Amino acid sequence: MATLRFFAGAAEAAQTETATLDAGTIGELRAELGERYGSEFVRVLGLCSLLVNGARAADDTVALAPTDTVDVLPPFAGG
């Protein structure tokens, strides 16, 4: 199962900072997260970047392995 780490607004919407999930692709992961956390989380997820083992995964066809770590990062302001 992939390990997920939620940051800032994503953690607030999910009401947790970490989770595990069994998904074969980023698209499957997005669908499962929506089912698990609901419509408000889906709204936030649409604004987020997903990093798989530190590399941006913008394509829903990106494959996931059970040992992967996925970071869910909402946009950050500042500089």
All heavy atoms as a GROMACS GRO file, in nm:
protein
  566
    1MET      N    1   0.083  -0.118   0.000
    1MET     CA    2   0.000   0.000   0.000
    1MET      C    3   0.088   0.125   0.000
    1MET      O    4   0.183   0.133   0.077
    1MET     CB    5  -0.090   0.001   0.123
    1MET     CG    6  -0.188  -0.114   0.126
    1MET     SD    7  -0.306  -0.096   0.260
    1MET     CE    8  -0.440  -0.024   0.171
    2ALA      N    9   0.056   0.219  -0.085
    2ALA     CA   10   0.132   0.343  -0.092
    2ALA      C   11   0.105   0.426   0.034
    2ALA      O   12  -0.004   0.424   0.090
    2ALA     CB   13   0.094   0.422  -0.216
    3THR      N   14   0.206   0.497   0.078
    3THR     CA   15   0.194   0.587   0.192
    3THR      C   16   0.165   0.727   0.139
    3THR      O   17   0.234   0.775   0.049
    3THR     CB   18   0.324   0.589   0.274
    3THR    OG1   19   0.348   0.457   0.322
    3THR    CG2   20   0.315   0.685   0.391
    4LEU      N   21   0.063   0.791   0.195
    4LEU     CA   22   0.029   0.928   0.155
    4LEU      C   23   0.061   1.021   0.269
    4LEU      O   24   0.038   0.989   0.386
    4LEU     CB   25  -0.120   0.938   0.123
    4LEU     CG   26  -0.159   0.871  -0.008
    4LEU    CD1   27  -0.197   0.728   0.016
    4LEU    CD2   28  -0.273   0.946  -0.069
    5ARG      N   29   0.114   1.138   0.233
    5ARG     CA   30   0.138   1.244   0.330
    5ARG      C   31   0.065   1.369   0.282
    5ARG      O   32   0.087   1.414   0.171
    5ARG     CB   33   0.289   1.271   0.344
    5ARG     CG   34   0.364   1.149   0.392
    5ARG     CD   35   0.509   1.176   0.422
    5ARG     NE   36   0.580   1.231   0.306
    5ARG     CZ   37   0.708   1.261   0.305
    5ARG    NH1   38   0.781   1.244   0.414
    5ARG    NH2   39   0.764   1.311   0.196
    6PHE      N   40  -0.024   1.420   0.367
    6PHE     CA   41  -0.102   1.538   0.335
    6PHE      C   42  -0.042   1.659   0.406
    6PHE      O   43  -0.006   1.650   0.522
    6PHE     CB   44  -0.247   1.520   0.382
    6PHE     CG   45  -0.315   1.398   0.326
    6PHE    CD1   46  -0.336   1.287   0.405
    6PHE    CD2   47  -0.357   1.395   0.194
    6PHE    CE1   48  -0.400   1.174   0.354
    6PHE    CE2   49  -0.420   1.284   0.143
    6PHE     CZ   50  -0.442   1.173   0.223
    7PHE      N   51  -0.038   1.771   0.336
    7PHE     CA   52   0.020   1.893   0.391
    7PHE      C   53  -0.082   2.007   0.387
    7PHE      O   54  -0.167   2.013   0.299
    7PHE     CB   55   0.146   1.933   0.312
    7PHE     CG   56   0.257   1.834   0.326
    7PHE    CD1   57   0.266   1.724   0.242
    7PHE    CD2   58   0.351   1.847   0.426
    7PHE    CE1   59   0.367   1.631   0.255
    7PHE    CE2   60   0.453   1.754   0.441
    7PHE     CZ   61   0.461   1.646   0.355
    8ALA      N   62  -0.072   2.096   0.485
    8ALA     CA   63  -0.150   2.221   0.493
    8ALA      C   64  -0.300   2.195   0.471
    8ALA      O   65  -0.358   2.114   0.542
    8ALA     CB   66  -0.094   2.324   0.397
    9GLY      N   67  -0.360   2.262   0.372
    9GLY     CA   68  -0.503   2.251   0.348
    9GLY      C   69  -0.548   2.111   0.311
    9GLY      O   70  -0.661   2.072   0.339
   10ALA      N   71  -0.460   2.033   0.250
   10ALA     CA   72  -0.495   1.894   0.217
   10ALA      C   73  -0.510   1.812   0.344
   10ALA      O   74  -0.601   1.730   0.357
   10ALA     CB   75  -0.391   1.832   0.124
   11ALA      N   76  -0.422   1.833   0.440
   11ALA     CA   77  -0.431   1.763   0.569
   11ALA      C   78  -0.557   1.806   0.643
   11ALA      O   79  -0.626   1.723   0.704
   11ALA     CB   80  -0.307   1.791   0.654
   12GLU      N   81  -0.589   1.934   0.635
   12GLU     CA   82  -0.710   1.984   0.700
   12GLU      C   83  -0.835   1.922   0.638
   12GLU      O   84  -0.926   1.878   0.708
   12GLU     CB   85  -0.715   2.135   0.689
   12GLU     CG   86  -0.831   2.197   0.762
   12GLU     CD   87  -0.828   2.348   0.756
   12GLU    OE1   88  -0.719   2.408   0.764
   12GLU    OE2   89  -0.937   2.406   0.742
   13ALA      N   90  -0.840   1.915   0.505
   13ALA     CA   91  -0.957   1.859   0.437
   13ALA      C   92  -0.971   1.709   0.462
   13ALA      O   93  -1.082   1.657   0.474
   13ALA     CB   94  -0.949   1.886   0.287
   14ALA      N   95  -0.858   1.638   0.472
   14ALA     CA   96  -0.861   1.494   0.497
   14ALA      C   97  -0.874   1.463   0.646
   14ALA      O   98  -0.904   1.350   0.683
   14ALA     CB   99  -0.734   1.428   0.443
   15GLN      N  100  -0.849   1.562   0.729
   15GLN     CA  101  -0.849   1.548   0.875
   15GLN      C  102  -0.747   1.445   0.922
   15GLN      O  103  -0.769   1.374   1.020
   15GLN     CB  104  -0.990   1.515   0.927
   15GLN     CG  105  -1.088   1.624   0.896
   15GLN     CD  106  -1.227   1.597   0.950
   15GLN    OE1  107  -1.262   1.486   0.987
   15GLN    NE2  108  -1.306   1.701   0.956
   16THR      N  109  -0.637   1.438   0.849
   16THR     CA  110  -0.525   1.352   0.887
   16THR      C  111  -0.401   1.399   0.811
   16THR      O  112  -0.413   1.468   0.709
   16THR     CB  113  -0.553   1.203   0.855
   16THR    OG1  114  -0.448   1.123   0.907
   16THR    CG2  115  -0.567   1.178   0.706
   17GLU      N  116  -0.285   1.363   0.860
   17GLU     CA  117  -0.161   1.399   0.791
   17GLU      C  118  -0.103   1.282   0.712
   17GLU      O  119  -0.018   1.303   0.626
   17GLU     CB  120  -0.059   1.450   0.892
   17GLU     CG  121  -0.100   1.584   0.951
   17GLU     CD  122   0.004   1.640   1.047
   17GLU    OE1  123   0.106   1.574   1.075
   17GLU    OE2  124  -0.019   1.752   1.096
   18THR      N  125  -0.148   1.160   0.742
   18THR     CA  126  -0.096   1.043   0.672
   18THR      C  127  -0.207   0.941   0.649
   18THR      O  128  -0.307   0.939   0.721
   18THR     CB  129   0.018   0.974   0.749
   18THR    OG1  130  -0.032   0.928   0.874
   18THR    CG2  131   0.137   1.065   0.769
   19ALA      N  132  -0.187   0.858   0.549
   19ALA     CA  133  -0.280   0.748   0.520
   19ALA      C  134  -0.206   0.646   0.435
   19ALA      O  135  -0.097   0.675   0.383
   19ALA     CB  136  -0.403   0.800   0.446
   20THR      N  137  -0.264   0.530   0.420
   20THR     CA  138  -0.213   0.431   0.326
   20THR      C  139  -0.328   0.396   0.232
   20THR      O  140  -0.445   0.400   0.270
   20THR     CB  141  -0.161   0.304   0.396
   20THR    OG1  142  -0.265   0.249   0.476
   20THR    CG2  143  -0.039   0.335   0.481
   21LEU      N  144  -0.292   0.364   0.109
   21LEU     CA  145  -0.395   0.339   0.008
   21LEU      C  146  -0.339   0.243  -0.096
   21LEU      O  147  -0.222   0.254  -0.134
   21LEU     CB  148  -0.433   0.471  -0.057
   21LEU     CG  149  -0.560   0.476  -0.136
   21LEU    CD1  150  -0.680   0.469  -0.043
   21LEU    CD2  151  -0.566   0.605  -0.215
   22ASP      N  152  -0.422   0.152  -0.142
   22ASP     CA  153  -0.383   0.058  -0.246
   22ASP      C  154  -0.440   0.106  -0.379
   22ASP      O  155  -0.562   0.101  -0.399
   22ASP     CB  156  -0.435  -0.081  -0.211
   22ASP     CG  157  -0.381  -0.189  -0.302
   22ASP    OD1  158  -0.275  -0.167  -0.364
   22ASP    OD2  159  -0.444  -0.294  -0.312
   23ALA      N  160  -0.354   0.160  -0.465
   23ALA     CA  161  -0.395   0.208  -0.596
   23ALA      C  162  -0.283   0.179  -0.695
   23ALA      O  163  -0.166   0.188  -0.661
   23ALA     CB  164  -0.425   0.357  -0.593
   24GLY      N  165  -0.320   0.144  -0.817
   24GLY     CA  166  -0.220   0.111  -0.918
   24GLY      C  167  -0.169   0.230  -0.996
   24GLY      O  168  -0.061   0.225  -1.055
   25THR      N  169  -0.249   0.340  -1.000
   25THR     CA  170  -0.210   0.460  -1.074
   25THR      C  171  -0.253   0.584  -0.997
   25THR      O  172  -0.334   0.576  -0.905
   25THR     CB  173  -0.278   0.467  -1.213
   25THR    OG1  174  -0.418   0.482  -1.195
   25THR    CG2  175  -0.247   0.345  -1.298
   26ILE      N  176  -0.202   0.699  -1.038
   26ILE     CA  177  -0.243   0.825  -0.978
   26ILE      C  178  -0.392   0.848  -0.999
   26ILE      O  179  -0.462   0.895  -0.909
   26ILE     CB  180  -0.160   0.943  -1.036
   26ILE    CG1  181  -0.017   0.937  -0.984
   26ILE    CG2  182  -0.223   1.078  -1.004
   26ILE    CD1  183  -0.001   0.963  -0.836
   27GLY      N  184  -0.446   0.812  -1.114
   27GLY     CA  185  -0.589   0.826  -1.138
   27GLY      C  186  -0.673   0.744  -1.041
   27GLY      O  187  -0.773   0.792  -0.988
   28GLU      N  188  -0.632   0.620  -1.018
   28GLU     CA  189  -0.701   0.536  -0.920
   28GLU      C  190  -0.689   0.595  -0.780
   28GLU      O  191  -0.784   0.592  -0.702
   28GLU     CB  192  -0.644   0.394  -0.921
   28GLU     CG  193  -0.676   0.316  -1.046
   28GLU     CD  194  -0.605   0.182  -1.050
   28GLU    OE1  195  -0.553   0.136  -0.946
   28GLU    OE2  196  -0.601   0.122  -1.160
   29LEU      N  197  -0.573   0.650  -0.750
   29LEU     CA  198  -0.551   0.713  -0.620
   29LEU      C  199  -0.646   0.831  -0.602
   29LEU      O  200  -0.711   0.842  -0.498
   29LEU     CB  201  -0.406   0.760  -0.609
   29LEU     CG  202  -0.372   0.835  -0.482
   29LEU    CD1  203  -0.337   0.737  -0.370
   29LEU    CD2  204  -0.257   0.930  -0.505
   30ARG      N  205  -0.657   0.917  -0.703
   30ARG     CA  206  -0.748   1.032  -0.695
   30ARG      C  207  -0.893   0.987  -0.670
   30ARG      O  208  -0.963   1.044  -0.587
   30ARG     CB  209  -0.742   1.115  -0.823
   30ARG     CG  210  -0.616   1.195  -0.841
   30ARG     CD  211  -0.625   1.274  -0.972
   30ARG     NE  212  -0.500   1.334  -1.010
   30ARG     CZ  213  -0.457   1.451  -0.966
   30ARG    NH1  214  -0.530   1.521  -0.882
   30ARG    NH2  215  -0.342   1.499  -1.006
   31ALA      N  216  -0.936   0.884  -0.742
   31ALA     CA  217  -1.073   0.834  -0.727
   31ALA      C  218  -1.095   0.780  -0.586
   31ALA      O  219  -1.198   0.809  -0.523
   31ALA     CB  220  -1.101   0.727  -0.831
   32GLU      N  221  -1.001   0.702  -0.537
   32GLU     CA  222  -1.014   0.644  -0.404
   32GLU      C  223  -1.011   0.752  -0.295
   32GLU      O  224  -1.087   0.745  -0.198
   32GLU     CB  225  -0.902   0.543  -0.379
   32GLU     CG  226  -0.909   0.474  -0.246
   32GLU     CD  227  -1.034   0.389  -0.226
   32GLU    OE1  228  -1.085   0.333  -0.324
   32GLU    OE2  229  -1.080   0.380  -0.110
   33LEU      N  230  -0.928   0.853  -0.312
   33LEU     CA  231  -0.924   0.962  -0.215
   33LEU      C  232  -1.058   1.036  -0.210
   33LEU      O  233  -1.105   1.072  -0.102
   33LEU     CB  234  -0.812   1.060  -0.248
   33LEU     CG  235  -0.670   1.011  -0.219
   33LEU    CD1  236  -0.568   1.108  -0.278
   33LEU    CD2  237  -0.648   0.991  -0.071
   34GLY      N  238  -1.120   1.056  -0.326
   34GLY     CA  239  -1.250   1.121  -0.330
   34GLY      C  240  -1.356   1.041  -0.257
   34GLY      O  241  -1.437   1.096  -0.182
   35GLU      N  242  -1.354   0.910  -0.276
   35GLU     CA  243  -1.450   0.824  -0.207
   35GLU      C  244  -1.425   0.824  -0.056
   35GLU      O  245  -1.519   0.826   0.024
   35GLU     CB  246  -1.440   0.682  -0.260
   35GLU     CG  247  -1.497   0.666  -0.400
   35GLU     CD  248  -1.484   0.525  -0.452
   35GLU    OE1  249  -1.479   0.430  -0.372
   35GLU    OE2  250  -1.479   0.509  -0.576
   36ARG      N  251  -1.299   0.824  -0.018
   36ARG     CA  252  -1.265   0.815   0.124
   36ARG      C  253  -1.291   0.945   0.198
   36ARG      O  254  -1.340   0.944   0.311
   36ARG     CB  255  -1.117   0.776   0.138
   36ARG     CG  256  -1.076   0.755   0.282
   36ARG     CD  257  -0.930   0.716   0.295
   36ARG     NE  258  -0.908   0.580   0.251
   36ARG     CZ  259  -0.794   0.515   0.269
   36ARG    NH1  260  -0.692   0.575   0.330
   36ARG    NH2  261  -0.780   0.391   0.227
   37TYR      N  262  -1.257   1.060   0.136
   37TYR     CA  263  -1.259   1.187   0.209
   37TYR      C  264  -1.368   1.285   0.167
   37TYR      O  265  -1.386   1.389   0.231
   37TYR     CB  266  -1.122   1.254   0.202
   37TYR     CG  267  -1.015   1.171   0.268
   37TYR    CD1  268  -0.911   1.117   0.194
   37TYR    CD2  269  -1.018   1.146   0.405
   37TYR    CE1  270  -0.813   1.040   0.255
   37TYR    CE2  271  -0.920   1.069   0.466
   37TYR     CZ  272  -0.818   1.016   0.390
   37TYR     OH  273  -0.722   0.940   0.451
   38GLY      N  274  -1.440   1.259   0.058
   38GLY     CA  275  -1.555   1.340   0.023
   38GLY      C  276  -1.530   1.459  -0.069
   38GLY      O  277  -1.418   1.484  -0.114
   39SER      N  278  -1.638   1.531  -0.096
   39SER     CA  279  -1.637   1.636  -0.198
   39SER      C  280  -1.547   1.755  -0.164
   39SER      O  281  -1.485   1.814  -0.253
   39SER     CB  282  -1.779   1.684  -0.227
   39SER     OG  283  -1.836   1.739  -0.110
   40GLU      N  284  -1.538   1.793  -0.038
   40GLU     CA  285  -1.450   1.905  -0.002
   40GLU      C  286  -1.304   1.867  -0.028
   40GLU      O  287  -1.226   1.947  -0.078
   40GLU     CB  288  -1.470   1.947   0.144
   40GLU     CG  289  -1.374   2.055   0.191
   40GLU     CD  290  -1.379   2.186   0.112
   40GLU    OE1  291  -1.478   2.212   0.040
   40GLU    OE2  292  -1.283   2.264   0.122
   41PHE      N  293  -1.268   1.743   0.002
   41PHE     CA  294  -1.132   1.700  -0.025
   41PHE      C  295  -1.106   1.697  -0.175
   41PHE      O  296  -0.998   1.736  -0.220
   41PHE     CB  297  -1.102   1.563   0.038
   41PHE     CG  298  -0.960   1.523   0.018
   41PHE    CD1  299  -0.862   1.570   0.104
   41PHE    CD2  300  -0.922   1.444  -0.088
   41PHE    CE1  301  -0.728   1.538   0.084
   41PHE    CE2  302  -0.789   1.410  -0.108
   41PHE     CZ  303  -0.692   1.458  -0.022
   42VAL      N  304  -1.203   1.652  -0.253
   42VAL     CA  305  -1.188   1.650  -0.400
   42VAL      C  306  -1.161   1.791  -0.451
   42VAL      O  307  -1.076   1.811  -0.539
   42VAL     CB  308  -1.312   1.589  -0.468
   42VAL    CG1  309  -1.310   1.609  -0.619
   42VAL    CG2  310  -1.323   1.442  -0.434
   43ARG      N  311  -1.232   1.890  -0.397
   43ARG     CA  312  -1.209   2.030  -0.438
   43ARG      C  313  -1.065   2.071  -0.408
   43ARG      O  314  -0.995   2.127  -0.493
   43ARG     CB  315  -1.306   2.123  -0.365
   43ARG     CG  316  -1.295   2.268  -0.411
   43ARG     CD  317  -1.376   2.361  -0.324
   43ARG     NE  318  -1.317   2.378  -0.192
   43ARG     CZ  319  -1.208   2.451  -0.165
   43ARG    NH1  320  -1.144   2.512  -0.262
   43ARG    NH2  321  -1.162   2.462  -0.042
   44VAL      N  322  -1.018   2.041  -0.288
   44VAL     CA  323  -0.881   2.075  -0.249
   44VAL      C  324  -0.780   1.996  -0.334
   44VAL      O  325  -0.681   2.052  -0.382
   44VAL     CB  326  -0.858   2.048  -0.099
   44VAL    CG1  327  -0.712   2.062  -0.061
   44VAL    CG2  328  -0.946   2.140  -0.015
   45LEU      N  329  -0.807   1.869  -0.356
   45LEU     CA  330  -0.716   1.785  -0.435
   45LEU      C  331  -0.697   1.841  -0.576
   45LEU      O  332  -0.588   1.833  -0.632
   45LEU     CB  333  -0.770   1.642  -0.440
   45LEU     CG  334  -0.684   1.538  -0.510
   45LEU    CD1  335  -0.548   1.525  -0.442
   45LEU    CD2  336  -0.755   1.404  -0.514
   46GLY      N  337  -0.802   1.902  -0.631
   46GLY     CA  338  -0.792   1.961  -0.764
   46GLY      C  339  -0.692   2.077  -0.772
   46GLY      O  340  -0.644   2.111  -0.879
   47LEU      N  341  -0.659   2.134  -0.657
   47LEU     CA  342  -0.562   2.245  -0.651
   47LEU      C  343  -0.421   2.196  -0.619
   47LEU      O  344  -0.326   2.273  -0.625
   47LEU     CB  345  -0.605   2.345  -0.544
   47LEU     CG  346  -0.745   2.406  -0.560
   47LEU    CD1  347  -0.780   2.487  -0.436
   47LEU    CD2  348  -0.751   2.490  -0.685
   48CYS      N  349  -0.410   2.070  -0.580
   48CYS     CA  350  -0.284   2.017  -0.526
   48CYS      C  351  -0.191   1.961  -0.633
   48CYS      O  352  -0.235   1.917  -0.739
   48CYS     CB  353  -0.314   1.905  -0.427
   48CYS     SG  354  -0.394   1.960  -0.276
   49SER      N  355  -0.063   1.960  -0.600
   49SER     CA  356   0.036   1.885  -0.675
   49SER      C  357   0.059   1.753  -0.603
   49SER      O  358   0.054   1.747  -0.480
   49SER     CB  359   0.170   1.961  -0.681
   49SER     OG  360   0.156   2.080  -0.752
   50LEU      N  361   0.083   1.648  -0.680
   50LEU     CA  362   0.115   1.518  -0.622
   50LEU      C  363   0.260   1.485  -0.657
   50LEU      O  364   0.301   1.495  -0.772
   50LEU     CB  365   0.022   1.410  -0.677
   50LEU     CG  366  -0.127   1.431  -0.651
   50LEU    CD1  367  -0.208   1.318  -0.714
   50LEU    CD2  368  -0.157   1.440  -0.503
   51LEU      N  369   0.334   1.447  -0.555
   51LEU     CA  370   0.473   1.404  -0.574
   51LEU      C  371   0.482   1.257  -0.537
   51LEU      O  372   0.437   1.217  -0.430
   51LEU     CB  373   0.567   1.483  -0.485
   51LEU     CG  374   0.567   1.635  -0.499
   51LEU    CD1  375   0.669   1.696  -0.402
   51LEU    CD2  376   0.600   1.677  -0.641
   52VAL      N  377   0.538   1.178  -0.626
   52VAL     CA  378   0.561   1.036  -0.599
   52VAL      C  379   0.710   1.018  -0.579
   52VAL      O  380   0.790   1.040  -0.670
   52VAL     CB  381   0.511   0.946  -0.714
   52VAL    CG1  382   0.540   0.800  -0.685
   52VAL    CG2  383   0.361   0.967  -0.736
   53ASN      N  384   0.746   0.985  -0.456
   53ASN     CA  385   0.888   0.970  -0.420
   53ASN      C  386   0.968   1.094  -0.458
   53ASN      O  387   1.080   1.086  -0.505
   53ASN     CB  388   0.948   0.845  -0.483
   53ASN     CG  389   0.874   0.720  -0.441
   53ASN    OD1  390   0.831   0.707  -0.327
   53ASN    ND2  391   0.857   0.627  -0.533
   54GLY      N  392   0.906   1.210  -0.442
   54GLY     CA  393   0.973   1.337  -0.466
   54GLY      C  394   0.964   1.390  -0.607
   54GLY      O  395   1.007   1.503  -0.634
   55ALA      N  396   0.906   1.314  -0.700
   55ALA     CA  397   0.894   1.358  -0.839
   55ALA      C  398   0.747   1.391  -0.869
   55ALA      O  399   0.657   1.314  -0.835
   55ALA     CB  400   0.942   1.250  -0.935
   56ARG      N  401   0.724   1.505  -0.935
   56ARG     CA  402   0.587   1.549  -0.965
   56ARG      C  403   0.519   1.448  -1.056
   56ARG      O  404   0.576   1.402  -1.154
   56ARG     CB  405   0.589   1.686  -1.032
   56ARG     CG  406   0.450   1.744  -1.045
   56ARG     CD  407   0.456   1.895  -1.064
   56ARG     NE  408   0.325   1.952  -1.052
   56ARG     CZ  409   0.242   1.972  -1.154
   56ARG    NH1  410   0.280   1.939  -1.277
   56ARG    NH2  411   0.124   2.026  -1.134
   57ALA      N  412   0.395   1.415  -1.023
   57ALA     CA  413   0.314   1.321  -1.101
   57ALA      C  414   0.189   1.392  -1.150
   57ALA      O  415   0.086   1.392  -1.084
   57ALA     CB  416   0.278   1.199  -1.016
   58ALA      N  417   0.198   1.454  -1.266
   58ALA     CA  418   0.086   1.533  -1.319
   58ALA      C  419  -0.010   1.448  -1.401
   58ALA      O  420  -0.123   1.486  -1.424
   58ALA     CB  421   0.140   1.647  -1.404
   59ASP      N  422   0.034   1.332  -1.444
   59ASP     CA  423  -0.044   1.246  -1.533
   59ASP      C  424  -0.112   1.135  -1.453
   59ASP      O  425  -0.047   1.066  -1.374
   59ASP     CB  426   0.052   1.186  -1.636
   59ASP     CG  427  -0.017   1.108  -1.745
   59ASP    OD1  428  -0.131   1.060  -1.724
   59ASP    OD2  429   0.043   1.092  -1.852
   60ASP      N  430  -0.242   1.116  -1.473
   60ASP     CA  431  -0.316   1.014  -1.400
   60ASP      C  432  -0.273   0.872  -1.434
   60ASP      O  433  -0.309   0.778  -1.364
   60ASP     CB  434  -0.467   1.028  -1.425
   60ASP     CG  435  -0.531   1.136  -1.339
   60ASP    OD1  436  -0.463   1.188  -1.248
   60ASP    OD2  437  -0.649   1.166  -1.362
   61THR      N  438  -0.194   0.854  -1.540
   61THR     CA  439  -0.148   0.719  -1.576
   61THR      C  440  -0.019   0.680  -1.505
   61THR      O  441   0.026   0.566  -1.522
   61THR     CB  442  -0.128   0.706  -1.728
   61THR    OG1  443  -0.025   0.795  -1.770
   61THR    CG2  444  -0.257   0.735  -1.803
   62VAL      N  445   0.040   0.769  -1.426
   62VAL     CA  446   0.162   0.737  -1.353
   62VAL      C  447   0.136   0.617  -1.262
   62VAL      O  448   0.041   0.616  -1.184
   62VAL     CB  449   0.213   0.857  -1.271
   62VAL    CG1  450   0.326   0.819  -1.179
   62VAL    CG2  451   0.254   0.971  -1.363
   63ALA      N  452   0.218   0.515  -1.275
   63ALA     CA  453   0.202   0.392  -1.197
   63ALA      C  454   0.249   0.413  -1.053
   63ALA      O  455   0.342   0.489  -1.028
   63ALA     CB  456   0.279   0.278  -1.261
   64LEU      N  457   0.182   0.344  -0.962
   64LEU     CA  458   0.221   0.346  -0.821
   64LEU      C  459   0.258   0.206  -0.776
   64LEU      O  460   0.191   0.109  -0.810
   64LEU     CB  461   0.106   0.396  -0.734
   64LEU     CG  462   0.066   0.542  -0.751
   64LEU    CD1  463  -0.060   0.571  -0.669
   64LEU    CD2  464   0.179   0.633  -0.709
   65ALA      N  465   0.364   0.198  -0.697
   65ALA     CA  466   0.406   0.072  -0.636
   65ALA      C  467   0.369   0.075  -0.488
   65ALA      O  468   0.356   0.183  -0.429
   65ALA     CB  469   0.557   0.053  -0.652
   66PRO      N  470   0.353  -0.040  -0.427
   66PRO     CA  471   0.317  -0.044  -0.285
   66PRO      C  472   0.417   0.026  -0.193
   66PRO      O  473   0.381   0.068  -0.084
   66PRO     CB  474   0.310  -0.193  -0.253
   66PRO     CG  475   0.286  -0.259  -0.384
   66PRO     CD  476   0.355  -0.174  -0.487
   67THR      N  477   0.539   0.041  -0.238
   67THR     CA  478   0.642   0.104  -0.156
   67THR      C  479   0.654   0.255  -0.178
   67THR      O  480   0.737   0.320  -0.114
   67THR     CB  481   0.779   0.040  -0.183
   67THR    OG1  482   0.807   0.052  -0.323
   67THR    CG2  483   0.780  -0.107  -0.142
   68ASP      N  484   0.572   0.312  -0.267
   68ASP     CA  485   0.581   0.454  -0.300
   68ASP      C  486   0.526   0.542  -0.187
   68ASP      O  487   0.436   0.503  -0.113
   68ASP     CB  488   0.503   0.487  -0.427
   68ASP     CG  489   0.574   0.439  -0.552
   68ASP    OD1  490   0.695   0.413  -0.547
   68ASP    OD2  491   0.506   0.426  -0.656
   69THR      N  492   0.581   0.664  -0.181
   69THR     CA  493   0.529   0.768  -0.093
   69THR      C  494   0.475   0.879  -0.181
   69THR      O  495   0.544   0.928  -0.270
   69THR     CB  496   0.639   0.824  -0.001
   69THR    OG1  497   0.686   0.718   0.083
   69THR    CG2  498   0.587   0.937   0.085
   70VAL      N  499   0.350   0.916  -0.156
   70VAL     CA  500   0.284   1.021  -0.234
   70VAL      C  501   0.258   1.140  -0.142
   70VAL      O  502   0.192   1.126  -0.039
   70VAL     CB  503   0.150   0.972  -0.294
   70VAL    CG1  504   0.083   1.083  -0.373
   70VAL    CG2  505   0.172   0.848  -0.381
   71ASP      N  506   0.313   1.255  -0.178
   71ASP     CA  507   0.290   1.379  -0.104
   71ASP      C  508   0.181   1.458  -0.175
   71ASP      O  509   0.185   1.477  -0.297
   71ASP     CB  510   0.417   1.463  -0.097
   71ASP     CG  511   0.526   1.397  -0.015
   71ASP    OD1  512   0.493   1.324   0.081
   71ASP    OD2  513   0.644   1.418  -0.046
   72VAL      N  514   0.082   1.503  -0.099
   72VAL     CA  515  -0.029   1.584  -0.150
   72VAL      C  516  -0.005   1.726  -0.103
   72VAL      O  517  -0.020   1.757   0.016
   72VAL     CB  518  -0.164   1.529  -0.102
   72VAL    CG1  519  -0.278   1.611  -0.161
   72VAL    CG2  520  -0.179   1.380  -0.138
   73LEU      N  521   0.036   1.812  -0.196
   73LEU     CA  522   0.079   1.947  -0.164
   73LEU      C  523  -0.011   2.052  -0.225
   73LEU      O  524  -0.014   2.069  -0.348
   73LEU     CB  525   0.221   1.971  -0.216
   73LEU     CG  526   0.329   1.877  -0.165
   73LEU    CD1  527   0.454   1.892  -0.247
   73LEU    CD2  528   0.357   1.907  -0.020
   74PRO      N  529  -0.086   2.126  -0.143
   74PRO     CA  530  -0.164   2.237  -0.198
   74PRO      C  531  -0.070   2.352  -0.235
   74PRO      O  532   0.046   2.353  -0.194
   74PRO     CB  533  -0.256   2.276  -0.081
   74PRO     CG  534  -0.192   2.224   0.040
   74PRO     CD  535  -0.104   2.109   0.000
   75PRO      N  536  -0.119   2.449  -0.312
   75PRO     CA  537  -0.034   2.563  -0.346
   75PRO      C  538   0.007   2.639  -0.219
   75PRO      O  539  -0.072   2.651  -0.125
   75PRO     CB  540  -0.122   2.651  -0.434
   75PRO     CG  541  -0.252   2.583  -0.448
   75PRO     CD  542  -0.252   2.460  -0.366
   76PHE      N  543   0.130   2.683  -0.217
   76PHE     CA  544   0.182   2.758  -0.104
   76PHE      C  545   0.210   2.901  -0.150
   76PHE      O  546   0.252   2.923  -0.260
   76PHE     CB  547   0.312   2.697  -0.053
   76PHE     CG  548   0.292   2.565   0.014
   76PHE    CD1  549   0.306   2.447  -0.057
   76PHE    CD2  550   0.260   2.558   0.149
   76PHE    CE1  551   0.289   2.324   0.005
   76PHE    CE2  552   0.241   2.436   0.211
   76PHE     CZ  553   0.256   2.318   0.140
   77ALA      N  554   0.186   2.994  -0.064
   77ALA     CA  555   0.218   3.133  -0.092
   77ALA      C  556   0.345   3.171  -0.015
   77ALA      O  557   0.383   3.105   0.080
   77ALA     CB  558   0.104   3.225  -0.046
   78GLY      N  559   0.408   3.275  -0.056
   78GLY     CA  560   0.527   3.320   0.015
   78GLY      C  561   0.646   3.327  -0.078
   78GLY      O  562   0.636   3.307  -0.196
   79GLY      N  563   0.758   3.344  -0.019
   79GLY     CA  564   0.876   3.352  -0.104
   79GLY      C  565   0.990   3.385  -0.027
   79GLY      O  566   1.081   3.382   0.020
   0.00000   0.00000   0.00000
